[in-house]
Amino acid sequence: MRRICNLATVLDEATRLSAAHTISQGHRSFGILHVAAARIMDAEQFLTFDENQQQLAAAEGLALPL
């Protein structure tokens, strides 16, 4: 299924995530954008092999299948 999201909304969410997590945990910009897009699109699962992204996704309540 194709999902559409508003880039401005994703960037707003990324800004929130960055302010909440980057200083204490050192997340990178593309990881933050990946998690932000997943949250905005109400992803059922979050798939990544990046441990840093997994930590951020888990902190934000996203389901990690692995």
C-alpha positions in Angstrom: 0.0 0.0 0.0 1.3 3.4 -1.0 1.3 6.0 1.8 1.5 9.8 1.3 2.9 12.2 3.9 3.4 15.9 4.1 7.1 16.8 4.2 6.5 19.9 6.3 4.8 17.7 8.9 7.7 15.2 8.9 10.2 18.0 9.3 8.2 19.4 12.3 8.2 15.9 13.9 12.0 15.6 13.1 12.6 18.9 14.8 10.7 17.7 17.9 12.6 14.4 17.9 15.9 16.1 17.5 15.2 18.5 20.4 14.1 15.6 22.6 16.8 13.0 21.9 19.8 14.3 20.0 21.8 16.0 22.7 21.5 13.0 25.1 21.8 10.2 22.6 23.5 11.6 19.5 21.1 10.7 16.8 21.9 11.6 13.2 19.7 13.6 10.9 18.7 10.8 8.5 17.9 8.5 11.3 15.7 11.2 12.9 13.9 11.8 9.5 13.3 8.0 9.1 11.7 7.8 12.6 9.8 11.0 12.1 8.3 9.8 8.8 7.4 6.4 10.4 5.6 8.2 13.2 3.7 10.6 10.9 2.6 7.7 8.6 1.5 5.6 11.6 3.8 2.8 10.7 2.8 -0.6 12.2 6.5 -1.7 12.4 9.8 0.1 12.1 12.5 -1.7 10.1 16.2 -0.8 10.4 19.5 -2.4 11.0 20.9 0.8 12.5 21.1 0.3 16.3 20.9 4.1 16.9 17.7 4.3 14.9 16.3 1.3 16.8 16.9 3.1 20.1 15.2 6.2 18.9 12.2 4.3 17.4 11.8 2.3 20.6 12.0 5.5 22.7 9.2 6.9 20.6 7.0 3.8 20.9 7.4 2.3 17.4 7.2 -1.5 17.1 10.5 -3.1 16.3 10.1 -6.7 14.8 13.7 -7.7 15.2 
